[in-house]
Every structure is written in structure tokens, then in C-alpha cells.
Amino acid sequence: ENSLLKTSTCSSVNPSGVFVSPYTLNLTSFTKLVKRLQERHPEFSRDEIVEAVQEVRRINKGVLSGLAISSIEEKTSAIL
């Protein structure tokens, strides 16, 4: 029972009833961020954009959680 509670608090179920891990949710946000940055900065490759996002993470003490996607986008754009 205890492990079931832990599992249910660490994951979610989307509206169609399909299990979605928290890692998938984060990856979806990351993918959306990269897509927005690619549209905004078509002159940069995906790898360069990902590298700039990683730099934002390093500057922010190794984490991006707690920052709004728009904030991450602005900080990444400044690096690019």
C-alpha cells in the first residue's frame, strides 16, 4: 500500500486515462521549449539551442524547475 501511494503521488494520469510519468511531463515541456526557441532562432541548430538551455541550467544552480518556460526562453535567447 505504501509503495502504491508513493507511485500515485509521483505520477499522473492524462484525461484519456493513460499513465504519464513525471519524466515524460518534463520532457514534453523541454520539447515545447526547444521548439519555441527553434522558431525564434532559426539560425541556430537544435544542438546549439539545447547547449544554451543547459547553460541556463548551470547558471541557475543546476536546475530549471521553478522557472517559467517564458523565463527560460528569455534567458536562453540572451545566451544565443
C-alpha positions in Angstrom: 0.0 0.0 0.0 2.7 2.5 0.9 4.6 2.0 -2.4 1.3 2.4 -4.2 0.7 5.7 -2.5 4.2 6.9 -3.4 3.7 5.8 -7.1 0.4 7.6 -7.4 1.8 10.9 -5.9 4.8 10.8 -8.3 2.9 10.2 -11.5 -0.3 11.4 -13.2 -3.0 10.1 -15.5 -3.9 12.2 -18.5 -7.5 12.9 -19.5 -7.7 9.8 -21.6 -6.7 7.7 -18.6 -3.2 6.9 -19.8 -0.4 6.8 -17.2 2.2 9.6 -17.7 5.4 9.6 -15.7 6.7 12.9 -14.4 9.7 12.5 -16.6 7.5 12.4 -19.7 5.8 15.6 -18.5 9.2 17.3 -18.1 10.3 16.1 -21.5 7.2 17.5 -23.1 7.9 20.9 -21.6 11.5 20.7 -22.7 10.4 19.7 -26.2 8.0 22.6 -26.3 10.7 25.0 -25.1 13.2 23.8 -27.8 10.5 24.1 -30.5 9.7 27.7 -29.4 13.4 28.6 -29.4 13.9 27.0 -32.9 11.1 29.1 -34.2 12.5 32.2 -32.6 16.1 31.5 -33.6 16.1 29.5 -36.8 19.8 30.4 -37.4 20.8 28.0 -34.5 20.8 24.2 -34.6 18.9 22.2 -32.2 22.1 21.1 -30.5 23.2 24.7 -30.1 19.8 25.6 -28.5 20.0 22.6 -26.1 23.5 23.6 -25.2 22.2 27.2 -24.4 19.4 25.7 -22.3 22.0 23.7 -20.4 24.0 26.9 -19.8 20.8 28.5 -18.3 20.6 25.4 -16.0 24.2 25.8 -14.9 23.7 29.5 -14.2 20.6 28.6 -12.2 22.5 26.3 -9.8 21.8 23.2 -11.9 18.0 23.3 -12.0 15.4 24.7 -14.3 12.4 23.8 -12.1 10.7 26.8 -10.6 11.4 29.0 -13.6 8.6 29.7 -16.0 9.1 28.4 -19.6 9.0 32.0 -20.8 11.8 33.0 -18.4 13.9 30.1 -19.5 13.2 31.1 -23.1 14.3 34.7 -22.5 17.5 33.6 -20.6 18.3 31.1 -23.4 17.7 33.7 -26.1 20.1 36.1 -24.3 22.8 33.4 -24.4 22.2 32.6 -28.1 
